[in-house]
Amino acid sequence: MQITTNTVVSIHYTLTDTSGKIIDSSEGSEPLAYLHGRGNIIPGLEKKLEGKETGAKLSVTIPPEEAYGQHDESLIRNVSREAFKGIDDLQIGMQFQSQSEKGVEVFTITEIEGEKITIDGNHSLAGMTLAFDVEVTDVREATEEELSHGHVHGPGGHQH
């Protein structure tokens, strides 16, 4: 079966930066399962997997525009410590969610200077060219429930 929109795809992958440093890998764990064509993985990788079948192996390079976007300076903000009421022990690297007109946004604390807290809404991989080594381990039809929920259920996918 070929990978097309609304198929469930399972892949083993290794993600590296352009210098070859491993960022993430499924090695030693279950394959990653996702619902193809539903935005469950970055667009560039999804495009490269389109039409592939079980057993396919590929090495692809994905530019920032087809991954997590370019680093956007406007997503870096300084806020007052008061914005974190009820959280006494703020640490660099802590992440928080915020509701905006764009939906839920995730911000990471990148600097703490007294009462001034610097937060960054960029994904940690924004601005990076990413390299993937991928092996397609399975392709199957999605269930009605998976289609209605927009994601995979079961091993390698979402657990309800």
Backbone as JSON, one array per atom type, in Angstrom:
{
  "sequence": "MQITTNTVVSIHYTLTDTSGKIIDSSEGSEPLAYLHGRGNIIPGLEKKLEGKETGAKLSVTIPPEEAYGQHDESLIRNVSREAFKGIDDLQIGMQFQSQSEKGVEVFTITEIEGEKITIDGNHSLAGMTLAFDVEVTDVREATEEELSHGHVHGPGGHQH",
  "N": [[0.84, -1.18, 0.0], [0.52, 2.22, -0.8], [1.72, 5.31, 0.59], [-0.61, 7.69, 1.21], [-2.94, 10.45, 1.53], [-4.69, 10.25, 4.57], [-3.8, 7.71, 5.3], [-2.37, 5.53, 7.73], [0.84, 5.77, 8.81], [3.83, 4.19, 9.72], [7.01, 4.84, 10.93], [10.55, 4.42, 11.29], [13.07, 6.57, 12.37], [15.89, 8.8, 12.13], [16.88, 11.88, 13.17], [18.91, 14.54, 12.27], [21.09, 17.43, 12.59], [22.6, 19.74, 10.25], [25.3, 19.29, 10.6], [25.45, 16.7, 11.27], [24.9, 15.96, 13.86], [22.98, 14.09, 16.1], [19.64, 14.75, 16.72], [17.18, 13.64, 17.37], [15.73, 10.37, 17.59], [14.13, 7.3, 16.69], [15.24, 4.97, 17.32], [15.57, 1.98, 19.1], [13.07, 2.09, 20.16], [9.46, 2.0, 19.73], [8.22, 2.34, 16.36], [7.44, 5.59, 15.01], [4.13, 6.52, 14.62], [1.85, 8.02, 12.42], [-0.85, 10.03, 11.08], [-1.2, 10.42, 7.8], [-1.16, 13.36, 5.81], [-2.53, 15.04, 7.5], [-1.16, 16.94, 8.88], [0.35, 15.99, 11.0], [3.06, 15.58, 11.12], [6.1, 17.34, 10.18], [5.7, 19.45, 7.28], [7.55, 19.2, 5.07], [8.77, 16.66, 5.38], [6.55, 15.04, 5.25], [5.77, 15.47, 2.57], [7.93, 14.25, 1.23], [7.55, 11.61, 1.91], [5.2, 10.89, 0.7], [3.58, 8.61, -1.42], [5.41, 6.56, -1.02], [6.17, 3.15, 0.04], [5.75, 0.37, 2.38], [8.82, -0.62, 3.73], [10.38, 1.12, 2.3], [13.29, 3.15, 2.22], [14.77, 6.21, 2.98], [16.79, 9.16, 2.68], [16.56, 12.43, 3.54], [16.66, 16.0, 3.19], [15.41, 18.74, 4.84], [14.39, 22.02, 4.45], [14.17, 24.95, 6.63], [11.74, 26.34, 6.06], [9.97, 24.34, 5.39], [9.82, 22.92, 7.62], [10.06, 23.77, 10.78], [9.85, 26.44, 10.36], [11.32, 29.75, 9.88], [13.47, 31.34, 12.27], [11.84, 33.62, 14.32], [12.14, 36.76, 15.35], [10.17, 38.38, 16.46], [8.75, 36.75, 18.13], [10.05, 36.63, 20.47], [9.94, 37.82, 23.67], [9.9, 40.18, 26.39], [8.74, 39.84, 29.62], [7.08, 40.63, 32.67], [7.83, 39.27, 35.9], [5.48, 39.02, 37.25], [3.67, 37.98, 35.45], [3.79, 35.31, 35.84], [2.32, 34.42, 38.04], [1.92, 32.57, 41.01], [3.83, 30.72, 40.46], [6.66, 29.98, 41.88], [9.33, 29.15, 41.54], [10.89, 29.88, 38.98], [12.57, 28.74, 36.07], [15.2, 28.71, 33.63], [14.43, 27.37, 30.5], [12.0, 26.28, 31.18], [8.7, 25.62, 30.04], [5.68, 27.13, 28.84], [2.2, 27.35, 28.13], [0.16, 29.45, 26.1], [-2.86, 31.03, 25.32], [-3.86, 32.4, 22.27], [-4.92, 34.5, 19.47], [-3.99, 32.94, 17.45], [-4.26, 30.43, 18.36], [-3.2, 27.84, 20.62], [-0.13, 28.68, 21.96], [3.27, 27.92, 22.55], [5.68, 28.86, 24.87], [9.07, 29.35, 25.82], [11.1, 29.86, 28.62], [13.91, 31.82, 28.37], [15.69, 33.52, 29.54], [16.39, 34.99, 32.7], [16.28, 37.84, 34.52], [16.24, 39.26, 37.34], [13.26, 40.86, 37.82], [12.56, 40.74, 35.21], [11.62, 38.63, 32.65], [12.6, 36.7, 29.95], [10.95, 35.36, 27.23], [10.5, 32.9, 24.66], [8.82, 32.2, 21.75], [9.45, 30.67, 19.58], [9.82, 27.51, 17.96], [12.1, 25.05, 19.14], [13.62, 24.06, 17.06], [13.36, 25.87, 15.05], [14.4, 27.68, 12.18], [16.35, 25.9, 11.47], [17.93, 23.66, 9.18], [16.96, 20.43, 8.53], [17.9, 16.99, 8.67], [16.81, 13.84, 7.73], [16.91, 10.34, 8.2], [15.01, 7.79, 7.14], [12.9, 4.96, 7.59], [10.23, 3.28, 6.26], [8.0, 1.45, 8.04], [5.44, 0.45, 8.1], [2.3, 0.72, 6.43], [-1.04, 1.53, 6.5], [-4.67, 1.51, 6.18], [-6.47, 4.14, 7.71], [-8.51, 4.02, 10.66], [-12.04, 4.71, 11.12], [-12.42, 6.09, 13.52], [-9.83, 7.14, 13.99], [-9.64, 8.84, 11.79], [-11.72, 10.65, 12.39], [-10.76, 11.77, 14.74], [-8.33, 12.78, 13.93], [-5.78, 11.82, 14.34], [-3.45, 9.09, 14.98], [-4.3, 6.09, 16.7], [-3.34, 3.81, 19.31], [-0.36, 1.63, 19.39], [2.59, 3.53, 19.04], [1.16, 5.73, 18.38], [-1.45, 7.98, 19.47], [-2.72, 7.61, 22.75], [-5.8, 7.07, 24.24]],
  "CA": [[0.0, 0.0, 0.0], [1.27, 3.47, -0.88], [1.39, 6.39, 1.52], [-1.47, 8.73, 0.66], [-3.72, 11.13, 2.55], [-5.52, 9.44, 5.45], [-3.25, 6.41, 5.66], [-1.55, 5.52, 8.92], [2.2, 5.44, 8.43], [4.77, 3.97, 10.82], [8.39, 5.03, 10.46], [11.71, 4.59, 12.16], [13.77, 7.74, 11.84], [16.94, 9.5, 12.86], [16.9, 13.3, 12.8], [20.18, 15.19, 12.57], [21.28, 18.76, 12.03], [23.44, 19.7, 9.04], [26.64, 18.82, 10.96], [25.36, 15.28, 11.56], [24.58, 15.74, 15.28], [21.64, 13.5, 16.27], [18.68, 15.55, 17.49], [16.14, 12.73, 17.83], [15.72, 9.1, 16.88], [13.2, 6.29, 17.21], [16.03, 3.76, 17.56], [15.37, 1.37, 20.41], [11.68, 2.24, 20.6], [8.44, 1.73, 18.71], [8.2, 3.32, 15.27], [6.5, 6.71, 15.1], [2.95, 6.33, 13.76], [1.15, 9.29, 12.21], [-1.91, 10.05, 10.08], [-0.64, 11.17, 6.68], [-2.0, 14.4, 5.21], [-3.26, 15.75, 8.54], [-0.29, 17.87, 9.59], [0.89, 15.38, 12.22], [4.51, 15.72, 11.06], [6.45, 18.55, 9.42], [5.26, 19.36, 5.88], [8.59, 18.74, 4.15], [8.94, 15.21, 5.5], [5.32, 14.44, 4.76], [5.85, 15.49, 1.1], [8.93, 13.28, 0.78], [7.04, 10.26, 2.16], [4.05, 10.65, -0.18], [3.77, 7.62, -2.48], [6.32, 5.48, -0.61], [5.53, 1.93, 0.53], [6.44, -0.33, 3.45], [10.17, -1.05, 3.35], [11.13, 2.22, 1.67], [14.28, 3.85, 3.04], [15.17, 7.44, 2.31], [17.5, 10.21, 3.4], [16.04, 13.68, 3.0], [17.01, 17.24, 3.87], [14.22, 19.6, 4.88], [14.73, 23.4, 4.83], [13.34, 25.5, 7.7], [10.4, 26.74, 5.59], [9.12, 23.14, 5.31], [9.95, 22.24, 8.9], [9.5, 24.57, 11.87], [9.88, 27.84, 9.98], [12.49, 30.56, 10.22], [13.46, 31.92, 13.61], [11.1, 34.87, 14.25], [12.5, 37.62, 16.49], [8.97, 38.96, 17.08], [8.23, 35.79, 19.11], [10.84, 36.76, 21.7], [9.34, 38.93, 24.42], [10.23, 40.36, 27.8], [7.55, 39.99, 30.44], [7.32, 40.79, 34.1], [7.68, 38.07, 36.72], [4.07, 38.98, 37.65], [2.94, 37.16, 34.48], [3.89, 33.92, 36.27], [1.78, 34.34, 39.4], [1.7, 31.22, 41.53], [4.99, 29.87, 40.15], [7.73, 30.61, 42.65], [10.66, 28.74, 41.12], [11.05, 29.94, 37.53], [13.87, 28.25, 35.61], [15.45, 28.77, 32.19], [14.05, 26.11, 29.86], [10.6, 25.95, 31.48], [7.78, 25.95, 28.95], [4.33, 27.5, 29.22], [1.26, 27.53, 27.01], [-0.62, 30.67, 26.14], [-3.92, 31.07, 24.31], [-3.87, 33.63, 21.49], [-5.78, 34.41, 18.29], [-3.41, 31.88, 16.61], [-4.47, 29.16, 19.04], [-2.3, 27.62, 21.74], [1.27, 28.92, 21.66], [4.19, 27.46, 23.59], [6.8, 29.76, 25.1], [10.14, 28.82, 26.66], [11.87, 30.88, 29.33], [15.29, 31.77, 27.89], [16.55, 34.37, 30.37], [15.77, 35.56, 33.9], [17.07, 38.93, 35.1], [15.42, 39.9, 38.36], [11.83, 40.84, 37.55], [12.37, 40.65, 33.76], [11.7, 37.26, 32.16], [12.58, 36.64, 28.49], [10.31, 34.15, 26.72], [10.68, 32.7, 23.22], [7.74, 31.39, 21.18], [9.94, 29.88, 18.46], [10.12, 26.1, 18.2], [13.55, 24.92, 19.36], [14.26, 23.72, 15.78], [13.09, 26.93, 14.06], [15.58, 28.2, 11.51], [17.31, 24.83, 11.19], [17.77, 22.68, 8.11], [16.92, 19.13, 9.2], [18.18, 15.82, 7.84], [16.15, 12.64, 8.23], [17.04, 9.01, 7.63], [13.69, 7.23, 7.45], [12.48, 3.67, 7.05], [8.79, 3.07, 6.39], [7.82, 0.1, 8.56], [4.08, -0.02, 7.87], [1.3, 1.64, 5.89], [-2.36, 0.9, 6.56], [-5.82, 2.4, 6.16], [-6.86, 4.68, 9.01], [-9.85, 3.66, 11.11], [-12.97, 5.85, 11.16], [-12.14, 6.85, 14.74], [-8.6, 7.9, 13.76], [-9.97, 9.92, 10.86], [-12.53, 11.66, 13.06], [-9.94, 12.43, 15.75], [-7.22, 13.45, 13.26], [-4.49, 11.26, 14.72], [-3.38, 7.64, 15.12], [-4.5, 5.48, 18.03], [-2.61, 2.55, 19.5], [1.11, 1.68, 19.48], [3.26, 4.54, 18.22], [0.25, 6.86, 18.18], [-2.06, 8.59, 20.64], [-3.46, 6.71, 23.65], [-6.89, 7.76, 24.94]],
  "C": [[0.88, 1.24, 0.0], [0.79, 4.47, 0.17], [0.62, 7.46, 0.76], [-2.22, 9.39, 1.82], [-4.64, 10.14, 3.26], [-5.07, 7.99, 5.6], [-2.45, 6.59, 6.95], [-0.18, 4.99, 8.52], [3.04, 5.26, 9.69], [6.17, 4.06, 10.25], [9.38, 4.94, 11.61], [12.49, 5.73, 11.53], [14.94, 8.12, 12.74], [16.98, 10.9, 12.28], [18.23, 13.89, 13.22], [20.17, 16.62, 12.06], [22.25, 18.64, 10.86], [24.87, 19.25, 9.34], [26.65, 17.32, 11.27], [25.07, 14.95, 13.02], [23.15, 15.22, 15.4], [20.82, 14.38, 17.2], [17.63, 14.64, 18.12], [16.21, 11.45, 17.01], [14.69, 8.18, 17.51], [13.94, 4.99, 17.51], [15.82, 3.26, 18.98], [13.96, 1.53, 20.95], [10.73, 1.87, 19.47], [8.58, 2.73, 17.57], [7.2, 4.43, 15.57], [5.36, 6.43, 14.13], [2.24, 7.67, 13.64], [0.11, 9.11, 11.11], [-1.47, 10.98, 8.96], [-1.66, 12.17, 6.11], [-2.77, 15.23, 6.21], [-2.4, 16.69, 9.36], [0.28, 17.31, 10.88], [2.41, 15.39, 12.26], [4.83, 16.95, 10.21], [6.13, 18.37, 7.94], [6.3, 18.8, 4.91], [8.8, 17.25, 4.19], [7.72, 14.5, 4.97], [5.33, 14.38, 3.22], [6.78, 14.42, 0.57], [8.45, 11.84, 0.96], [5.86, 9.89, 1.26], [4.41, 9.64, -1.28], [4.7, 6.47, -2.14], [5.52, 4.31, -0.07], [6.33, 1.35, 1.68], [7.78, -0.83, 2.93], [11.01, 0.05, 2.72], [12.09, 2.84, 2.69], [14.7, 5.09, 2.27], [15.91, 8.36, 3.26], [17.1, 11.51, 2.74], [16.52, 14.86, 3.84], [15.83, 18.19, 3.73], [14.64, 21.0, 5.31], [13.77, 23.92, 5.91], [11.91, 25.82, 7.28], [9.44, 25.55, 5.51], [9.21, 22.32, 6.59], [9.27, 23.08, 9.98], [9.58, 26.06, 11.61], [11.2, 28.51, 10.34], [12.36, 31.07, 11.65], [12.85, 33.32, 13.51], [11.38, 35.69, 15.52], [11.27, 38.2, 17.2], [8.33, 38.01, 18.11], [9.03, 35.77, 20.4], [10.34, 38.01, 22.42], [9.91, 38.98, 25.83], [8.93, 40.6, 28.54], [7.98, 40.12, 31.89], [7.12, 39.45, 34.81], [6.21, 37.91, 37.16], [3.23, 38.12, 36.7], [2.93, 35.68, 34.88], [3.42, 33.75, 37.71], [1.54, 32.88, 39.79], [2.85, 30.26, 41.21], [6.2, 30.55, 40.78], [9.12, 30.33, 42.1], [10.78, 28.71, 39.6], [12.46, 29.53, 37.14], [13.99, 28.44, 34.1], [15.14, 27.38, 31.62], [12.62, 25.7, 30.15], [9.73, 26.4, 30.32], [6.38, 26.18, 29.5], [3.48, 27.63, 27.98], [0.47, 28.81, 27.23], [-1.66, 30.62, 25.02], [-3.88, 32.41, 23.6], [-4.82, 33.46, 20.32], [-5.27, 33.34, 17.31], [-3.67, 30.49, 17.18], [-3.52, 29.05, 20.22], [-0.86, 27.83, 21.26], [2.11, 28.46, 22.84], [5.36, 28.42, 23.65], [7.79, 29.1, 26.05], [10.84, 29.99, 27.33], [13.33, 30.73, 28.9], [16.24, 32.6, 28.75], [15.74, 34.89, 31.55], [16.73, 36.59, 34.48], [16.19, 39.67, 36.08], [13.95, 39.74, 38.05], [11.52, 40.7, 36.05], [12.63, 39.2, 33.3], [11.63, 37.32, 30.63], [11.99, 35.3, 28.09], [10.44, 34.11, 25.2], [9.6, 31.75, 22.73], [8.17, 30.59, 19.96], [10.1, 28.42, 18.89], [11.63, 25.98, 18.34], [14.3, 24.57, 18.07], [13.98, 24.75, 14.68], [14.4, 27.44, 13.49], [16.59, 27.14, 11.11], [16.92, 24.02, 9.96], [17.91, 21.32, 8.78], [17.18, 18.0, 8.22], [17.56, 14.6, 8.5], [16.63, 11.42, 7.47], [15.8, 8.28, 8.09], [13.55, 5.85, 6.83], [10.99, 3.52, 7.31], [8.58, 1.63, 6.84], [6.42, -0.45, 8.35], [3.24, 1.11, 7.28], [-0.02, 0.9, 5.92], [-3.45, 1.96, 6.44], [-6.1, 2.89, 7.57], [-8.26, 4.18, 9.37], [-10.74, 4.91, 11.07], [-12.71, 6.74, 12.38], [-10.88, 7.7, 14.57], [-8.86, 9.08, 12.83], [-10.75, 11.02, 11.55], [-11.73, 12.42, 14.12], [-8.74, 13.16, 15.15], [-5.84, 12.97, 13.65], [-4.61, 9.74, 14.9], [-3.64, 7.22, 16.55], [-3.67, 4.2, 18.1], [-1.11, 2.74, 19.52], [1.71, 2.7, 18.51], [2.42, 5.77, 17.99], [-0.29, 7.35, 19.5], [-2.81, 7.52, 21.45], [-4.55, 7.5, 24.34], [-7.17, 7.08, 26.25]]
}
